[in-house]
């Protein structure tokens, strides 16, 4: 018979890192957070009812300090201290380019958005510390509630409410429970939002990084429909000790300021420029291609840099060229952009889908679910230039009523595809 003995609480102190108040402590077994606590103003903490066993303990604070220790809890050993070390390198990981488009939908509904780190990325980041989430706010705190979060292997690990944010600002949120990445991890990093103005997520111009760049959750996580070929402007924040730092300036060939330009690497690390175009980016040791992005400018050939741990590499400038403007005479005839809308939306039991064509040709109009599976083919054939409409009554190709939820109506022509979101409420 196994005797659990007396296991009232795990106690200890956190030191280092200046003021240890608010340090988050989490105890993991097999990559699952079993117990957690918060250090008080003196650095002391207590975590109740910790049963005997082997644990990975992680303490973290302010996207800068961390301690990772393996230890065993026994009847005779129910104390564990943490000493915070500085992790001065911050690796911003994102699949997105420059924020270019707002993803908006029905107000006052709750959604979650994220980017996915699959086993491919996790294998490279194994042993590194995931410490935070960064994103561009789609609206202000007067119009929305937002909580940053991490979902690990399909399980929510934490939601951290954010207060006092303005619209269209980049916010960085320190996790309450830092995560040491395992090579088998499947992570979604993002936020949950309820918005009264319907603005939900900043996205880039694409192309989407398939299966990674943009995920949506209403009840379950699903990648964005393939026709919505963009990435979520969300970043995973890793902190690092064995890093290198590269700095320089993004220079625009027309002499304008390169403030808030985006600096990118081929391995998804990113940074933003300051007022005068200066940038600093922290990287893992390796070889990278550095490019920059800013609306209205063309990327030039990348700068190739190789860095080792502890290296500081300055003066790596990146040039951007102004996009040339056309002086061709404009066609004075009416313009029909290829676009698609639906009204009413949300709807029950039916909605009218209107679509406009800039030229005659073949058209496919199809409703898809969040998994990208075809639900209903609304139209397939040839159409003239102009605006047309068709109704969808919330049934699939077999005439069976579909469930409430989010759908995408996609129009495909010889020029490409465009989509609109539909919300069926019953």
N, C-alpha and C positions, 0 to 999 in steps of 0.2 A: 504494500500500500504506500502510495506517494504522499508525503507530508509537505503541504505548501508552507508550513511554518508561519511566521509573522511577516507579512509584506504590506505595511501600511502605506508607504510612499517612498519614492526616490527623491532624495534631496541633494542639493549641491549649490555651488556658486559659479557665477560667470565673472571672469576678470579680463582685463585687456580691452582694447577698443574704445578707450575713453570712458564714457558713461554707458554701463551695460544695461541700463533700464530698458525694458521692452525687447530684449533679446529673445527670439523664438527658439525653443528647444524641441526637437522631435526625435523620437526613438523609432527606428525602422527594423523590421524583420522581413526578409525576402522582398524588399522594395515596397513594403506596405507600412504606412505610418500607423503604429500601434498606440503610441501615447505622445502627448505634447504638453508643453507648458510655456510660461512667460516669466522672465526674470524681473524682479521688482527693482526699485530704485537703488538698493544696495547690491544688486546682482544675485540675490538669493532666489531659488526656485524650489518648488516641490511639486511632484507629479504623483497623484494617488494611484494605488492599486496596481502597481507594476509587478507583474508576475515574474518568476525566475526565468532566466534565459539569456541568450546572446543577442546583443543589439548593436546597431550602427547608430550612434548619436550624432546629431548635427545641430549646431548652434549658429545662428546667423543674425546680422543686424545691419540695417541701413545700406544694403547693396555694396558693402565695403568690408565687413568683418565676418569671419567664419572660423569654426573649429569642427573637425570631423574626427570622431574616435570610435573604435571598436571596444566594447566592454561587456562584462557579464554581471548580471544581477543575481545574487544569492542571498540566503538568509543572513549571512554575515557581511555582505557587501551591498548596501542599499544607498550608497553615496557616489556621486560622480560630479567632478568639477570640469568646467570648460575654460580654456584660455583662448580668447579670440585673437586670431592673426589677421593682419591686413591683407586683403586681396585687391590690389590697386588696379588691376586690369578689368575692364568691363567690355565684354564681347556682345555686341548687339546683333542678333541673328534674325534675319527677315527675308522672305521671298519677294517682297514688294518693291516696285520702283517708286517714283514720285507720286504722292497722293493726288489723284486727278478727278475722282468721281465719288459722289455720295450715294451709298446704298440706302434708300429710304423705303419705308413700308407703312403699314397701318399703325397709327399711334396707339399707345397704351396697351401694347402686347409685349410680352417678355421673350426675348431672343438671346442666344449666346453665339458669339463669333470667335473664331480662332484660326491659328495656323497649326499644322501638324509636323511634329518631328518623328519621323518613322525610324525603324531600326537602322536604316542606312545612315541617317544623321546621328542617331544615338551611338552607333558603333564608333564614330569619330569623336563624339563628345563624351564618351564613357569616362567616368571618374571626375568630370568637371561639375561644377556646382551651378545649378539653375537657381537664380536668386530673385528674379523679378520679371515683370511684364511692362512693356512700353507700347503706347499706341497714341494716335491722334484722335482727340475727342470729337465725336460727330455733332455734339450739341453741348449745352451748358448744364450745370448742376441744378439750375432752376427749372429745366425742362426734362430732366432725365435722372434716373438712378443707375449707377454703373458700379459693378463689382468686378475687380480683376480676379482671374481664376486660372487654375491648372487642373487638367483632367489627365490622370496617369493610368494607362491601360484601361481606359473607359470608365474609371472611377474618379469622381470629383474629390480632389484633395483639399481644396481650400477656396473660399471666396472672400476677398478683401474689399469692403465698401470704400469708395473714393468720395471725398467731399470737396466742395469749393472749387470746382474746375470751370474754366471758361470753354466756350466752343472753339474748336479748331486749334487747340494747343496740344503739344506733345507732353504726356504725363508718364512718369516712371513710378512703378509701384513695387515696393519691396515685399516679397512673400513672407508670410508668417512662418512657413515651414519650408526651409531650403531643401532642395532635392539634389542628391548626388546621382548623376545620370548613370544608368546601367545600359550595357550594350543591347539589351533586349527590350528597352523601354519603347512605348508608343505614347507620345505626349501630345496633348492639345493645349496650347497656351493662348489665352485670350481674355474675354470679358463677357459678362452678362449685363443686359441693358433693358430697361423699360423707358421708352421715350414718348413724351406727350406731343412732340412735333413730328414724329415719324422718322427723324434722321438717326441712323443706326450705325453706320460703318463707313469709314473712308477706304477707298480702293484705288489701285493704280490703273494704268491703261493696259496691263497685261503684257505678254500672254500669261495665262494662268500656269503655275507650276502644278501639274496634274497630281491630284491626290494629296497635295501639301499646302498649296498657297491660300486656300480660302475654304473654311468649314462653317456650317450653320447648324444650330441646334434649336429645335422647338421642343420635341420630346426625346429624340435621339440625334446623335451627331451624323451629319451627312456632308460630303463635299458639295460645293456649289455646282449647279448644273453646268455641264461642259460648255454650253452655249454662252454662259456668262464668263467670258474669257479674261478674268482679272484676278488680282491677289489682294488679300486683306492687308491693310497697313497696320500690322501688329508685329511687335518684336519680342523675342525671348531674350532675357538678359542673363548672361552667364558672368560670374566673377572668376578671376584667374590670377594666379601668382606667377606662373611661368609664361609670360606673354611678351610680345614685342609691341612697340608703338611706332606708327607711321604718321607723319604730319606733312602738311603742305598747303597749297592754295588752289582753289578752283577759279580759273580765270576765264571771263567771258570776252570774246573777241571784239564786242562792240563797246567795251569799257564800262558796262553797267555792273552793279554789285551782284555777286553770286551768293548772297545771303540765302540760307535755307535750301541750297542745292543738296542733292543726295550723292554721297560717295558710296560705291558698291564694290564688292569683290565677287569673283566667280564662285566662291564658297559660301555666299549668302551673308557675309558680315557687312555691316553698314554703319554710316555716320552721317551727320548733317553739318553743314557749314555755318560759320558765324557771320556777323554782319559784313565783314570784308572778304568773305569767301574762304577764310582759313578753316582747316579741318584737322581733326586728330582722330585716328582710328586704332583701336587695340586689336591685335590679332594673335592667334596661336602661331607657333613656329611653323614655317612652310613657305611655299611660293604662291604668289597671288597675282591676279590681274586686277588693277584698280581702274574703274571708270567712274564717271559722274553723270548726273541726270538733272535737268531743269527744263520745265516747259518752255517751248520756243527756241530751244537750242539743240544742236546735233552733237551726239557723242563722238569724240575723236578716238583714235586707236588707244588701247589701254596701256597704262604704265605697268610694267612687270617688276615686282619686287620679291626678293627672298629675304626672310628675316629669321633670326634665331632668338631664343628666350633671352630676355633682358636687353635686347637691342632697341635703340631709339634712332629712327631713320627720319631725318628732316629734309625739307626742300623737295618733296615729291609733288610737283604741281601738275594739274590736269586742266587742259584747255577745252572749252566748249565753243562751238561755232553757231552763230545766229542762223536760224532756219531761213533760207531765202524765200521772199514773197513773190508771187506771180503777178505780172503786169498784163496778162492776157485780158482781152475784152470779156466782160461778163455777158452771159446769155440773159436777155431781158425777159424770157418766157418764165412762167410760174415754176418754182422749184418744188419738187416732191422728194424729200429725204426718205430713205428707207427706214421706216419706224413702225412701231407696234404699240398699241395702248389697249386698255380694257376698262369698261364702265358698265355697271358699278363694280367697285373693287375695294373692300371685300364684297362678296356676293352670296346670295342664296335665294332662289335655286339656280339662276343662270346669269351670265354676263355676256356682253357684246364686245368682241375683239375687233378693233379697227386697225387696219394696216395700210400704209402708204408706200407706193413704189415709185422710184425715180425714173424707171424705164420699164417697158414691156418685157416679159420673159416668164420663165417657169418659177413657180412659187410652191413651197411646202409650209404649211402652218400646222404645228404639232404641239400638244400639251404633254409635258414631262413631269414626273414627280421629282422629289429631291435626290433620289438615287440615279437620276438620268434615264429612267425607264420610260418608254413611250406609254402614255395613258390614252390619248385620243388624237387621231389625225383629223383636223378640222377642214383642211383644204389641200389638194395636190393637183396642180394643173398650170395652165398658162393664164396670165392676167395682163391687162393693159396698164400703162402708166396712170397713176391716180390713187384714190383712196377708196377702200372697200371695207366691208365688215361681215362678220360671221358670228353666230351665237354658239356658246358652249353651255350646256345644261348640267354640267357636273357628272357626266357619265363617261365610262371608258369605251374602248372600241367594241366591246361586247354588249354595250347598252346597260352595264351594271353601274349603279351609283357609286361614286368614289367617296372616301372618307374626308372629313374636314382636314384642312391643312394648307401648306404652301405648295404651289405648283408654278411651273414656268411655261409660258407660251412662246415658242420659238418660231421665227420666220426665216426660212432659208431661201436665198436667191442665188443667182450666178455670181453676185458681188460679195456674198458672205452670209452672215447670220446676225440676227438681233433678237432680243428677248424682252419680255416683261413679266413681272411677278404677279401671281394671282393668289388670292386668299379666299378659300371656300370655308364659310362658317355655317354650321348647322345647329 
